[in-house]
Amino acid sequence: MSDMIEIRWHGRGGQGAKTASLLLADAAFNTGKYIQGFPEYGPERMGAPITAYNRISSSPIRIHSNIYEPDYVVVVDDTLLESVDVTSGLKEEGAIVINTTKGKDELEKLLKGYKGKVYTIDARKVSMETLGKYFPNTPMLAAIVKVSKIMNEDEFVKDMQGSFKHKFAKKPEVIEGNMKALELALKEVKEIQ
């Protein structure tokens, strides 16, 4: 399956990495792709490291396992860089997207010699500006769509509006902030040179 894209998400319980991976799966499905989106838990508690996964393909997916050699890795919490080998198996022709304000030199040390592309976004800043609270998953979702080019950005934004209307049917006041977070994150994600 040469057209299949595999993504591994690293976050902490309560940060929305699982939710973001499932929203990405839904959005890709709505563009006609075959998808998988699933979490892996250790001890289930707030703040504990969690991993979530996506497989996205234009043909049926016959693999049903964790992802050990992802094309892309999303790091929702940069404190995990010190305790989890987030680049394990990451293909060098892929990329890693990190929620951080750390600079190139500091990241190079934490990424243990990874030679592929590194992208960063300050998801805290984006979510505080647009939502008034720290919810990193929405900006990180937009960042991985931008970096991976899984789907057209306009289609993604349009699809997410529908998803948010459904997800937040009882809290419609949060839809506008989440949409602004997506749009700002698409502009804010930067490649570290």
MODAQUI-V767835 format. One record per pair of residues at least 6 apart in sequence whose C-alpha atoms are under 8 Angstrom apart, sorted by sequence separation. I is the first residue (numbers start at 0). GAP is how many residues later the second one is. D is the distance in Angstrom with one decimal. If there is no record, write none. Layout:
# MODAQUI-V767835
i = <I;I>
gap = <GAP;GAP>
d = <D;D>
This chain:
# MODAQUI-V767835
i = <10;27;28;41;54;79;107;126;127;144;167;9;27;41;126;145;164;167;8;40;41;126;144;8;25;40;86;126;24;39;40;123;164;24;38;39;74;123;126;144;163;8;24;38;39;122;123;126;23;38;52;72;122;125;37;38;52;72;122;160;163;21;36;37;20;21;36;37;122;20;35;36;72;122;35;36;71;160;34;35;68;69;70;71;100;120;159;17;34;35;67;68;69;70;77;95;97;99;100;17;34;67;68;69;74;76;77;94;95;96;97;98;99;100;33;34;67;68;70;71;72;73;74;75;76;77;91;93;94;95;96;97;98;99;120;156;32;33;70;71;72;73;74;75;76;91;92;93;94;95;96;97;98;99;32;33;69;70;71;72;73;74;86;91;92;94;96;98;32;33;71;85;86;90;91;98;156;31;32;33;34;84;156;33;86;27;81;118;24;80;23;24;80;12;20;24;48;12;13;20;21;12;13;16;17;20;11;12;16;17;11;12;16;11;12;11;12;98;10;11;9;10;9;10;137;141;145;9;98;140;141;8;9;138;142;7;8;96;130;137;138;141;142;145;7;8;137;141;7;138;139;6;7;96;130;138;142;5;6;96;129;130;138;5;6;129;4;5;4;5;96;129;130;3;4;129;3;4;94;3;2;3;126;2;125;0;0;125;7;16;125;6;75;5;14;75;7;122;5;6;9;5;6;7;8;9;10;11;75;120;4;5;6;7;8;9;10;11;4;5;6;7;8;9;10;73;121;4;6;8;9;120;121;120;10;119;120;9;73;118;119;118;119;118;119;117;118;116;117;116;117;9;71;103;103;19;23;18;19;15;14;15;16;19;20;30;14;15;19;14;27;27;26;29;26;26;22;22;4>
gap = <6;6;6;6;6;6;6;6;6;6;6;7;7;7;7;7;7;7;8;8;8;8;8;9;9;9;9;9;10;10;10;10;10;11;11;11;11;11;11;11;11;12;12;12;12;12;12;12;13;13;13;13;13;13;14;14;14;14;14;14;14;15;15;15;16;16;16;16;16;17;17;17;17;17;18;18;18;18;19;19;19;19;19;19;19;19;19;20;20;20;20;20;20;20;20;20;20;20;20;21;21;21;21;21;21;21;21;21;21;21;21;21;21;21;22;22;22;22;22;22;22;22;22;22;22;22;22;22;22;22;22;22;22;22;22;22;23;23;23;23;23;23;23;23;23;23;23;23;23;23;23;23;23;23;24;24;24;24;24;24;24;24;24;24;24;24;24;24;25;25;25;25;25;25;25;25;25;26;26;26;26;26;26;27;27;28;28;28;29;29;30;30;30;31;31;31;31;32;32;32;32;33;33;33;33;33;34;34;34;34;35;35;35;36;36;37;37;37;38;38;39;39;40;40;40;40;40;41;41;41;41;42;42;42;42;43;43;43;43;43;43;43;43;43;44;44;44;44;45;45;45;46;46;46;46;46;46;47;47;47;47;47;47;48;48;48;49;49;50;50;50;50;50;51;51;51;52;52;52;53;54;54;54;55;55;56;58;58;59;59;59;60;60;61;61;61;62;62;63;63;63;64;64;64;64;64;64;64;64;64;65;65;65;65;65;65;65;65;66;66;66;66;66;66;66;66;66;67;67;67;67;67;67;68;69;69;69;70;70;70;70;71;71;72;72;73;73;74;74;75;75;76;76;88;89;117;117;118;118;119;120;120;120;120;120;120;121;121;121;122;122;123;129;129;132;133;137;140;145>
d = <5.7;7.6;6.1;7.7;7.9;7.8;7.6;6.2;5.7;6.7;7.1;7.0;6.9;7.4;5.5;7.0;6.9;6.8;6.4;8.0;6.7;5.9;7.2;7.9;7.9;5.5;7.8;6.5;5.7;6.4;6.7;5.7;6.7;6.3;7.5;5.2;7.6;7.2;7.8;7.9;5.9;7.4;5.5;5.9;5.7;7.8;6.2;7.0;7.9;3.9;7.2;7.3;5.2;6.8;5.6;6.1;6.8;7.4;8.0;7.6;7.8;5.3;7.4;5.4;5.8;7.0;5.5;6.8;5.5;7.2;7.6;4.5;7.1;6.7;5.3;6.7;6.8;6.8;7.1;4.9;7.5;6.6;6.1;7.6;7.6;7.8;7.7;7.2;5.5;6.6;7.6;4.3;5.1;5.4;6.6;7.7;7.7;6.1;7.3;5.8;4.6;5.8;5.3;6.3;7.6;7.6;6.1;5.8;6.5;6.1;6.2;5.8;6.0;5.8;5.8;6.5;7.9;6.4;7.4;5.4;6.6;5.9;6.2;6.4;6.1;5.8;7.3;6.4;4.6;5.1;4.7;4.8;5.1;5.3;7.5;7.5;6.5;5.2;4.7;5.0;4.7;4.8;4.7;5.4;7.6;6.0;6.0;6.8;5.7;6.1;5.6;6.4;5.4;7.4;5.6;5.8;7.9;6.8;5.6;6.2;6.0;6.2;6.7;4.2;7.6;7.3;7.6;5.6;5.0;6.2;7.7;7.7;8.0;7.4;7.3;7.9;7.3;7.4;7.4;5.8;7.4;8.0;7.5;6.7;6.8;7.1;6.5;7.8;6.7;5.9;7.9;8.0;7.1;7.3;6.5;7.4;7.6;6.1;5.5;6.5;8.0;4.5;6.5;7.9;7.6;6.3;7.0;4.7;7.7;5.6;4.8;5.3;6.7;5.1;6.3;4.4;6.1;7.8;5.8;5.4;7.1;5.4;6.0;6.5;6.7;5.4;6.1;4.9;7.2;7.7;7.6;5.4;6.8;5.8;6.1;6.9;4.9;8.0;7.5;6.5;5.6;5.9;5.8;7.9;5.9;6.0;6.2;5.7;4.7;7.8;7.5;5.7;6.6;7.3;4.9;5.1;5.9;7.4;5.0;6.8;5.1;6.6;7.8;5.7;6.5;7.1;7.9;4.6;5.7;6.6;7.9;5.9;7.2;6.7;5.2;5.4;5.6;6.4;7.8;4.3;5.9;7.2;6.0;6.8;6.1;7.9;7.7;6.7;6.8;6.8;6.5;7.6;6.7;6.9;7.5;7.1;6.2;7.5;7.8;5.3;7.5;4.9;6.0;6.5;5.8;6.1;6.1;7.7;6.8;7.4;7.7;5.3;4.8;4.8;4.7;4.9;4.9;6.9;6.2;6.6;5.6;6.3;6.1;6.1;5.5;7.4;7.8;8.0;7.5;7.4;7.4;6.1;7.9;4.7;7.5;5.7;6.5;7.7;7.1;6.6;5.5;5.4;6.4;4.2;7.0;5.8;5.7;7.2;5.6;7.5;8.0;7.2;7.4;6.3;7.6;5.6;6.9;7.6;6.8;7.5;6.6;7.2;5.9;7.8;7.6;7.8;6.5;5.1;5.8;6.5;7.6;7.1;6.6;7.5;6.1;6.9;8.0;7.8;8.0>
